[in-house]
Amino acid sequence: MPMVDTQLVLYDEDYRKILAVCERLVRDAHAKGVFVVDKNGQLLAEAGDTRGIDTTSLASLTAGSIAATGGLAKIIGEEEFPIHFHEGARDNLHMSVVAQRIILVVIFDEHSSLGLVRLRVKKAGAELARLFEEIRKKSERGRAGEGSPFAEITDDDIDKLFAD
């Protein structure tokens, strides 16, 4: 079952783990900023110097870009283009799809190189894929009633609570 069908529930401990991967990637890749975005355009985490960046727009435009190039990929018989790179006069943008649902965005300049970013993204992407698989499993268990604080509450319990 593809991960896209699952509604993710991101707990604080999960967020901290994702953020730690992002912070390490900023440091190891000499990046200006790192963002984790879901394919719906929701910003999940950010690290680095993000001042002056409209992160809401960045997240939604990133998701739109991935969706558009996904359409192009299908036209030529590809499943998806998992890696995108845009080179600018000052800054560069590297986007990669992780775990079929998450987009890892790295902004970097002349203090880094595409080779270094790709190398570090490969490691961080594998780590994020593992984390999001754990999160997906937790979400599924929660939907199945396991681990939910409300799992044992019945309709009778609710009726009794609100009875006169």
KOLDO-187399 format. One record per atom (N, C-alpha, C): residue number from 1; chain; atom name; x, y, z. Coordinates in Angstrom, 3 decimals, decimal comma, padded with zeros to 6 digits. Atoms other than C-alpha are relative to their C-alpha. Example, Ala and Ser with C-alpha at 12.3 -4.5 7.8 and 13.67 -1.06 7.14 Angstrom:
2
   pos   unit   site          x          y          z
     1      A      N    000,890   -001,190    000,000
     1      A     CA    012,300   -004,500    007,800
     1      A      C    000,900    001,200    000,000
     2      A      N   -000,820   -001,190   -000,060
     2      A     CA    013,670   -001,060    007,140
     2      A      C   -000,770    001,090    000,730
REM end
This chain:
164
   pos   unit   site          x          y          z
     1      A      N    000,846   -001,182    000,000
     1      A     CA    000,000    000,000    000,000
     1      A      C    000,889    001,242    000,000
     2      A      N   -000,835   -001,189    000,029
     2      A     CA    001,506    003,363   -000,956
     2      A      C   -000,278    000,897    001,204
     3      A      N    000,092   -000,844   -001,177
     3      A     CA    002,173    005,764    001,844
     3      A      C   -000,938    001,185   -000,202
     4      A      N    000,809   -001,169    000,298
     4      A     CA    000,169    008,522    000,124
     4      A      C   -001,424   -000,180    000,512
     5      A      N    001,365    000,265   -000,433
     5      A     CA   -003,107    006,825    001,159
     5      A      C   -000,178    000,159    001,503
     6      A      N    000,059   -000,020   -001,449
     6      A     CA   -002,297    007,112    004,855
     6      A      C    000,022    001,425    000,520
     7      A      N   -000,017   -001,300   -000,656
     7      A     CA   -003,158    010,141    006,965
     7      A      C    001,054   -000,051    001,101
     8      A      N   -001,070    000,010   -000,994
     8      A     CA   -000,047    010,941    008,968
     8      A      C   -000,395    000,780    001,246
     9      A      N    000,115   -000,709   -001,264
     9      A     CA   -000,185    011,895    012,606
     9      A      C    001,427    000,191    000,487
    10      A      N   -001,380   -000,310   -000,361
    10      A     CA    003,033    013,648    013,550
    10      A      C    000,040    000,454    001,458
    11      A      N   -000,137   -000,333   -001,406
    11      A     CA    003,759    013,593    017,263
    11      A      C    001,284    000,802    000,205
    12      A      N   -001,142   -000,846   -000,290
    12      A     CA    006,288    015,895    018,915
    12      A      C    001,318   -000,773   -000,103
    13      A      N   -001,236    000,792    000,049
    13      A     CA    008,874    013,115    019,282
    13      A      C    000,394   -000,296   -001,452
    14      A      N   -000,275    000,237    001,421
    14      A     CA    008,550    012,352    015,534
    14      A      C    000,546    001,269   -000,646
    15      A      N   -000,442   -001,288    000,545
    15      A     CA    008,889    016,028    014,653
    15      A      C    001,449    000,283    000,396
    16      A      N   -001,374   -000,249   -000,478
    16      A     CA    012,056    016,300    016,767
    16      A      C    001,021   -000,851   -000,765
    17      A      N   -000,900    000,876    000,765
    17      A     CA    013,607    013,330    014,945
    17      A      C    000,174    000,521   -001,422
    18      A      N   -000,056   -000,552    001,361
    18      A     CA    012,747    014,844    011,543
    18      A      C    000,843    001,271   -000,002
    19      A      N   -000,751   -001,252   -000,110
    19      A     CA    014,100    018,217    012,640
    19      A      C    001,491   -000,269    000,185
    20      A      N   -001,411    000,337   -000,214
    20      A     CA    017,358    016,606    013,818
    20      A      C    000,665   -000,404   -001,312
    21      A      N   -000,535    000,391    001,311
    21      A     CA    017,847    015,056    010,353
    21      A      C    000,214    001,253   -000,853
    22      A      N   -000,111   -001,242    000,778
    22      A     CA    017,209    018,473    008,754
    22      A      C    001,171    000,857    000,465
    23      A      N   -001,097   -000,813   -000,546
    23      A     CA    019,615    020,281    011,069
    23      A      C    001,356   -000,601   -000,353
    24      A      N   -001,251    000,678    000,369
    24      A     CA    022,315    017,680    010,409
    24      A      C    000,292    000,194   -001,488
    25      A      N   -000,178   -000,187    001,438
    25      A     CA    021,744    018,010    006,656
    25      A      C    000,474    001,418   -000,318
    26      A      N   -000,463   -001,386    000,197
    26      A     CA    022,131    021,803    006,812
    26      A      C    001,491    000,079    000,279
    27      A      N   -001,406   -000,049   -000,418
    27      A     CA    025,429    021,356    008,619
    27      A      C    000,898   -000,791   -000,954
    28      A      N   -000,853    000,884    000,794
    28      A     CA    026,806    018,424    006,598
    28      A      C    000,090    000,386   -001,475
    29      A      N    000,007   -000,383    001,418
    29      A     CA    025,827    019,803    003,184
    29      A      C    000,381    001,466   -000,201
    30      A      N   -000,291   -001,442    000,061
    30      A     CA    026,782    023,416    004,011
    30      A      C   -001,127    000,738   -000,724
    31      A      N    001,183   -000,573    000,644
    31      A     CA    023,239    024,347    002,986
    31      A      C   -000,470    001,237    000,743
    32      A      N    000,607   -001,164   -000,627
    32      A     CA    021,420    027,576    003,660
    32      A      C   -001,265   -000,406    000,752
    33      A      N    001,249    000,415   -000,622
    33      A     CA    018,132    025,867    004,426
    33      A      C   -000,449   -001,355   -000,499
    34      A      N    000,561    001,310    000,341
    34      A     CA    016,398    022,504    004,441
    34      A      C   -001,463    000,008    000,425
    35      A      N    001,424    000,049   -000,266
    35      A     CA    012,664    021,917    004,282
    35      A      C   -000,517   -001,401   -000,286
    36      A      N    000,692    001,256    000,248
    36      A     CA    010,537    018,801    004,572
    36      A      C   -001,460    000,367   -000,225
    37      A      N    001,336   -000,368    000,438
    37      A     CA    007,239    019,165    002,723
    37      A      C   -000,723   -001,275   -000,403
    38      A      N    000,710    001,162    000,528
    38      A     CA    004,503    016,629    002,099
    38      A      C   -000,562    000,353   -001,374
    39      A      N    000,440   -000,230    001,375
    39      A     CA    003,077    016,203   -001,388
    39      A      C   -001,294    000,809   -000,088
    40      A      N    001,181   -000,859   -000,031
    40      A     CA   -000,050    018,095   -000,291
    40      A      C    000,383    001,468    000,170
    41      A      N   -000,461   -001,381   -000,143
    41      A     CA    002,090    021,212    000,173
    41      A      C    000,095    000,488    001,430
    42      A      N   -000,094   -000,353   -001,426
    42      A     CA    002,212    021,134    003,977
    42      A      C    001,461   -000,027    000,433
    43      A      N   -001,359   -000,046   -000,537
    43      A     CA    005,515    022,245    005,525
    43      A      C    000,031   -000,780    001,308
    44      A      N   -000,082    000,847   -001,193
    44      A     CA    006,497    019,612    008,094
    44      A      C    001,156    000,399    000,911
    45      A      N   -001,162   -000,395   -000,805
    45      A     CA    009,915    020,862    009,210
    45      A      C    000,899    000,900   -000,837
    46      A      N   -000,966   -000,867    000,671
    46      A     CA    012,549    023,452    008,385
    46      A      C    001,193    000,206    000,912
    47      A      N   -001,219   -000,240   -000,766
    47      A     CA    016,117    024,094    009,449
    47      A      C    000,906    000,921   -000,808
    48      A      N   -000,925   -000,906    000,672
    48      A     CA    018,855    026,564    008,658
    48      A      C   -000,492    001,434    000,045
    49      A      N    000,352   -001,422    000,052
    49      A     CA    018,577    030,238    007,795
    49      A      C   -001,171    000,164   -000,970
    50      A      N    001,197   -000,108    000,839
    50      A     CA    015,015    030,602    006,537
    50      A      C   -000,588    001,407    000,019
    51      A      N    000,484   -001,391   -000,027
    51      A     CA    014,691    034,347    007,151
    51      A      C   -000,200    000,506   -001,424
    52      A      N    000,270   -000,582    001,308
    52      A     CA    013,150    036,155    004,223
    52      A      C   -000,623   -000,987   -000,986
    53      A      N    000,611    000,988    000,894
    53      A     CA    011,684    032,950    002,756
    53      A      C   -001,444   -000,207    000,433
    54      A      N    001,410    000,286   -000,253
    54      A     CA    007,916    032,627    002,515
    54      A      C   -000,151   -001,516   -000,030
    55      A      N   -000,039    001,460   -000,081
    55      A     CA    007,901    029,035    003,735
    55      A      C   -001,323   -000,648   -000,411
    56      A      N    001,297    000,539    000,422
    56      A     CA    004,165    028,551    003,122
    56      A      C   -000,045   -000,098   -001,522
    57      A      N   -000,033    000,016    001,468
    57      A     CA    004,576    029,494   -000,547
    57      A      C    001,014   -001,011   -000,506
    58      A      N   -001,020    000,971    000,409
    58      A     CA    007,774    027,459   -000,807
    58      A      C   -000,566   -001,410    000,053
    59      A      N    000,556    001,345   -000,158
    59      A     CA    005,954    024,374    000,480
    59      A      C   -001,041   -000,305   -001,069
    60      A      N    001,062    000,289    000,973
    60      A     CA    002,918    024,695   -001,781
    60      A      C    000,542   -000,006   -001,429
    61      A      N   -000,575   -000,015    001,350
    61      A     CA    004,955    025,598   -004,878
    61      A      C    000,888   -001,222   -000,252
    62      A      N   -000,800    001,219    000,122
    62      A     CA    007,333    022,702   -004,217
    62      A      C   -000,899   -001,182   -000,338
    63      A      N    000,939    001,098    000,252
    63      A     CA    004,409    020,278   -004,064
    63      A      C   -000,590    000,116   -001,409
    64      A      N    000,534   -000,215    001,351
    64      A     CA    002,958    021,824   -007,235
    64      A      C    001,008   -000,354   -001,079
    65      A      N   -001,067    000,311    000,954
    65      A     CA    006,277    021,526   -009,037
    65      A      C    000,197   -001,508   -000,134
    66      A      N   -000,164    001,457    000,015
    66      A     CA    006,642    017,863   -008,054
    66      A      C   -001,187   -000,646   -000,723
    67      A      N    001,192    000,540    000,658
    67      A     CA    003,060    017,178   -009,177
    67      A      C    000,065    000,239   -001,511
    68      A      N   -000,075   -000,322    001,432
    68      A     CA    003,599    018,947   -012,522
    68      A      C    001,041   -000,852   -000,709
    69      A      N   -001,026    000,809    000,654
    69      A     CA    006,840    017,145   -013,288
    69      A      C   -000,360   -001,483    000,057
    70      A      N    000,518    001,364   -000,038
    70      A     CA    005,156    013,909   -012,194
    70      A      C   -000,898   -000,268   -001,196
    71      A      N    000,843    000,111    001,194
    71      A     CA    002,620    014,522   -014,955
    71      A      C    000,843   -000,115   -001,260
    72      A      N   -000,919    000,089    001,144
    72      A     CA    005,446    015,109   -017,434
    72      A      C    000,654   -001,372   -000,059
    73      A      N   -000,643    001,318   -000,057
    73      A     CA    007,137    011,908   -016,282
    73      A      C   -000,927   -001,069   -000,572
    74      A      N    000,957    001,001    000,476
    74      A     CA    003,992    009,884   -016,935
    74      A      C   -000,188    000,073   -001,514
    75      A      N    000,151   -000,177    001,448
    75      A     CA    003,685    011,343   -020,444
    75      A      C    001,103   -000,726   -000,759
    76      A      N   -001,103    000,667    000,699
    76      A     CA    007,107    009,945   -021,340
    76      A      C    000,253   -001,422    000,507
    77      A      N   -000,094    001,385   -000,430
    77      A     CA    006,523    006,651   -019,554
    77      A      C    000,794   -000,242    001,270
    78      A      N   -000,698    000,145   -001,289
    78      A     CA    008,324    007,325   -016,269
    78      A      C   -001,026    000,040    001,122
    79      A      N    000,874   -000,042   -001,174
    79      A     CA    006,777    006,817   -012,855
    79      A      C    000,015    001,403    000,615
    80      A      N   -000,182   -001,292   -000,653
    80      A     CA    008,174    010,052   -011,417
    80      A      C    001,447    000,427   -000,225
    81      A      N   -001,372   -000,491   -000,038
    81      A     CA    011,255    012,255   -011,494
    81      A      C    000,304    000,257    001,476
    82      A      N   -000,175   -000,127   -001,447
    82      A     CA    012,479    011,756   -007,925
    82      A      C    000,959    001,111    000,430
    83      A      N   -000,968   -001,038   -000,360
    83      A     CA    015,222    014,403   -008,051
    83      A      C   -000,149    001,178   -000,962
    84      A      N    000,108   -001,228    000,785
    84      A     CA    014,911    018,017   -009,218
    84      A      C    001,109    000,937    000,457
    85      A      N   -001,047   -000,957   -000,336
    85      A     CA    017,673    020,588   -009,386
    85      A      C   -000,218    001,260   -000,815
    86      A      N    000,132   -001,296    000,663
    86      A     CA    017,356    024,290   -010,188
    86      A      C    001,191    000,853    000,400
    87      A      N   -001,185   -000,813   -000,243
    87      A     CA    020,450    026,434   -010,542
    87      A      C   -000,330    001,462   -000,233
    88      A      N    000,251   -001,427    000,115
    88      A     CA    020,165    030,146   -009,889
    88      A      C    001,298    000,779   -000,023
    89      A      N   -001,184   -000,857    000,009
    89      A     CA    022,536    033,094   -010,074
    89      A      C    000,694   -000,010    001,366
    90      A      N   -000,545   -000,001   -001,369
    90      A     CA    022,992    033,081   -006,268
    90      A      C   -000,228   -001,314    000,716
    91      A      N    000,394    001,181   -000,758
    91      A     CA    021,128    030,132   -004,837
    91      A      C   -000,463   -001,122   -000,917
    92      A      N    000,430    001,198    000,726
    92      A     CA    020,377    026,612   -005,978
    92      A      C   -001,041   -000,727    000,844
    93      A      N    001,066    000,733   -000,665
    93      A     CA    017,436    024,396   -005,161
    93      A      C    000,071   -001,461   -000,408
    94      A      N   -000,025    001,450    000,248
    94      A     CA    017,632    020,620   -004,831
    94      A      C   -001,223   -000,579    000,695
    95      A      N    001,198    000,617   -000,562
    95      A     CA    014,363    018,725   -004,340
    95      A      C    000,053   -001,488   -000,292
    96      A      N    000,054    001,441    000,230
    96      A     CA    014,022    014,998   -003,861
    96      A      C   -001,220   -000,580    000,704
    97      A      N    001,169    000,670   -000,552
    97      A     CA    011,016    012,791   -003,272
    97      A      C    000,481   -001,154    000,878
    98      A      N   -000,386    001,013   -000,984
    98      A     CA    011,371    010,586   -000,191
    98      A      C   -001,251   -000,769    000,409
    99      A      N    001,086    000,856   -000,480
    99      A     CA    009,124    007,649    000,723
    99      A      C   -001,309    000,245   -000,746
   100      A      N    001,143   -000,197    000,900
   100      A     CA    006,740    008,464   -002,178
   100      A      C   -000,962    001,097    000,432
   101      A      N    000,965   -000,967   -000,498
   101      A     CA    005,091    011,214   -000,157
   101      A      C    000,643    001,285    000,496
   102      A      N   -000,680   -001,133   -000,619
   102      A     CA    007,679    013,580    001,308
   102      A      C    000,987    000,597   -000,999
   103      A      N   -000,948   -000,699    000,867
   103      A     CA    009,744    016,200   -000,522
   103      A      C    001,043    000,659    000,895
   104      A      N   -001,115   -000,583   -000,737
   104      A     CA    013,144    017,114    000,852
   104      A      C    000,591    001,104   -000,874
   105      A      N   -000,460   -001,171    000,755
   105      A     CA    014,161    020,612   -000,279
   105      A      C    001,252    000,555    000,665
   106      A      N   -001,242   -000,570   -000,515
   106      A     CA    017,704    021,940    000,104
   106      A      C    000,334    001,237   -000,824
   107      A      N   -000,446   -001,230    000,647
   107      A     CA    018,686    025,522   -000,680
   107      A      C    001,470    000,177    000,349
   108      A      N   -001,432   -000,170   -000,253
   108      A     CA    022,410    026,056   -001,107
   108      A      C    000,597    000,995   -000,989
   109      A      N   -000,677   -000,979    000,852
   109      A     CA    024,861    028,535   -002,601
   109      A      C    001,423   -000,461   -000,282
   110      A      N   -001,374    000,337    000,385
   110      A     CA    028,546    028,679   -003,549
   110      A      C    000,810   -000,613    001,138
   111      A      N   -000,696    000,615   -001,132
   111      A     CA    029,551    027,472   -000,063
   111      A      C   -000,116   -001,520   -000,004
   112      A      N    000,167    001,437    000,125
   112      A     CA    028,471    024,003   -001,122
   112      A      C    000,094   -000,364   -001,483
   113      A      N   -000,003    000,430    001,398
   113      A     CA    028,327    021,946   -004,306
   113      A      C   -001,124   -001,002   -000,202
   114      A      N    001,065    000,942    000,308
   114      A     CA    025,715    019,857   -006,055
   114      A      C    000,398   -001,419    000,410
   115      A      N   -000,465    001,335   -000,362
   115      A     CA    027,828    016,746   -005,500
   115      A      C   -000,118   -000,266    001,494
   116      A      N    000,085    000,153   -001,453
   116      A     CA    028,044    017,297   -001,753
   116      A      C   -001,463   -000,074    000,445
   117      A      N    001,423   -000,005   -000,362
   117      A     CA    024,331    018,098   -001,506
   117      A      C   -000,631   -001,341   -000,353
   118      A      N    000,594    001,289    000,405
   118      A     CA    023,370    014,971   -003,461
   118      A      C    000,457   -001,133    000,922
   119      A      N   -000,533    001,027   -000,892
   119      A     CA    025,624    012,818   -001,285
   119      A      C   -000,694    000,046    001,368
   120      A      N    000,609   -000,154   -001,325
   120      A     CA    024,223    014,209    001,977
   120      A      C   -001,512   -000,228   -000,051
   121      A      N    001,442    000,207    000,147
   121      A     CA    020,622    014,167    000,690
   121      A      C   -000,314   -001,495   -000,076
   122      A      N    000,226    001,445    000,112
   122      A     CA    020,961    010,479   -000,138
   122      A      C   -000,076   -000,628    001,389
   123      A      N   -000,022    000,534   -001,363
   123      A     CA    021,833    009,684    003,490
   123      A      C   -001,203    000,510    000,800
   124      A      N    001,117   -000,590   -000,748
   124      A     CA    019,265    012,084    004,987
   124      A      C   -001,333   -000,548   -000,515
   125      A      N    001,231    000,533    000,588
   125      A     CA    016,591    010,816    002,578
   125      A      C   -000,297   -001,402    000,497
   126      A      N    000,186    001,369   -000,506
   126      A     CA    017,152    007,220    003,680
   126      A      C   -000,455    000,035    001,459
   127      A      N    000,374   -000,135   -001,406
   127      A     CA    016,900    008,303    007,312
   127      A      C   -001,447    000,484    000,128
   128      A      N    001,375   -000,509   -000,024
   128      A     CA    013,704    010,280    006,648
   128      A      C   -000,989   -001,069   -000,452
   129      A      N    000,877    001,080    000,474
   129      A     CA    012,202    007,350    004,710
   129      A      C   -000,278   -000,975    001,137
   130      A      N    000,164    000,909   -001,136
   130      A     CA    012,788    005,126    007,742
   130      A      C   -000,906    000,624    001,061
   131      A      N    000,826   -000,686   -000,992
   131      A     CA    011,279    007,719    010,111
   131      A      C   -001,461    000,071   -000,436
   132      A      N    001,378   -000,124    000,471
   132      A     CA    008,206    008,251    007,934
   132      A      C   -000,693   -001,354   -000,099
   133      A      N    000,588    001,338   -000,038
   133      A     CA    007,687    004,504    007,665
   133      A      C   -000,452   -000,324    001,429
   134      A      N    000,384    000,188   -001,409
   134      A     CA    007,669    004,341    011,487
   134      A      C   -001,241    000,823    000,333
   135      A      N    001,148   -000,882   -000,247
   135      A     CA    005,241    007,282    011,599
   135      A      C   -001,255   -000,583   -000,648
   136      A      N    001,140    000,591    000,702
   136      A     CA    002,985    005,598    009,036
   136      A      C   -000,543   -001,201    000,775
   137      A      N    000,432    001,177   -000,768
   137      A     CA    002,909    002,386    011,069
   137      A      C   -000,705    000,422    001,285
   138      A      N    000,643   -000,506   -001,211
   138      A     CA    002,090    004,332    014,240
   138      A      C   -001,394    000,533   -000,312
   139      A      N    001,290   -000,555    000,400
   139      A     CA   -000,724    006,145    012,407
   139      A      C   -001,006   -001,107   -000,273
   140      A      N    000,889    001,129    000,284
   140      A     CA   -002,163    002,850    011,185
   140      A      C   -000,431   -000,692    001,286
   141      A      N    000,349    000,623   -001,286
   141      A     CA   -002,010    001,359    014,693
   141      A      C   -001,011    000,865    000,739
   142      A      N    000,930   -000,918   -000,659
   142      A     CA   -003,763    004,447    016,011
   142      A      C   -001,396   -000,102   -000,583
   143      A      N    001,305    000,152    000,653
   143      A     CA   -006,552    004,074    013,457
   143      A      C   -000,639   -001,334    000,345
   144      A      N    000,520    001,327   -000,350
   144      A     CA   -006,901    000,410    014,379
   144      A      C   -000,419   -000,052    001,472
   145      A      N    000,401   -000,057   -001,399
   145      A     CA   -007,497    001,504    017,969
   145      A      C    001,112   -000,337    000,960
   146      A      N   -001,129    000,327   -000,873
   146      A     CA   -004,138    000,360    019,288
   146      A      C    000,666    001,291    000,450
   147      A      N   -000,726   -001,155   -000,493
   147      A     CA   -002,513    002,924    021,485
   147      A      C   -000,846    001,249    000,122
   148      A      N    000,858   -001,168   -000,104
   148      A     CA   -005,479    005,286    021,304
   148      A      C   -000,565    000,087    001,408
   149      A      N    000,544   -000,123   -001,347
   149      A     CA   -006,554    006,671    024,662
   149      A      C   -001,522   -000,152    000,019
   150      A      N    001,450    000,085    000,080
   150      A     CA   -010,178    006,473    023,440
   150      A      C   -000,488   -001,368   -000,466
   151      A      N    000,343    001,294    000,570
   151      A     CA   -010,094    002,880    022,194
   151      A      C   -001,004   -000,768    000,847
   152      A      N    000,875    000,801   -000,850
   152      A     CA   -011,856    001,403    025,208
   152      A      C   -001,303    000,710    000,362
   153      A      N    001,223   -000,739   -000,308
   153      A     CA   -014,607    004,068    025,429
   153      A      C   -001,104   -000,473   -000,939
   154      A      N    001,139    000,482    000,793
   154      A     CA   -017,980    002,759    024,273
   154      A      C   -001,062    001,090   -000,111
   155      A      N    001,121   -000,931    000,118
   155      A     CA   -021,150    004,540    023,182
   155      A      C   -000,760    000,100    001,319
   156      A      N    000,666    000,000   -001,305
   156      A     CA   -022,690    003,518    026,531
   156      A      C    000,735    000,915    000,983
   157      A      N   -000,784   -000,874   -000,881
   157      A     CA   -019,838    005,272    028,351
   157      A      C   -000,298    001,474   -000,301
   158      A      N    000,288   -001,392    000,405
   158      A     CA   -020,517    008,452    026,385
   158      A      C   -001,396    000,390    000,434
   159      A      N    001,372   -000,280   -000,424
   159      A     CA   -024,261    008,219    027,050
   159      A      C   -000,063    000,255    001,514
   160      A      N   -000,015   -000,149   -001,456
   160      A     CA   -023,610    007,797    030,798
   160      A      C    000,624    001,350    000,408
   161      A      N   -000,696   -001,243   -000,305
   161      A     CA   -021,268    010,777    030,796
   161      A      C   -000,924    001,209   -000,153
   162      A      N    000,859   -001,140    000,291
   162      A     CA   -023,922    013,091    029,331
   162      A      C   -001,437   -000,178    000,488
   163      A      N    001,352    000,245   -000,529
   163      A     CA   -026,970    011,596    031,099
   163      A      C   -000,295    000,963    001,145
   164      A      N    000,419   -000,924   -001,088
   164      A     CA   -028,962    013,774    033,503
   164      A      C    000,082   -000,663    001,324
REM end
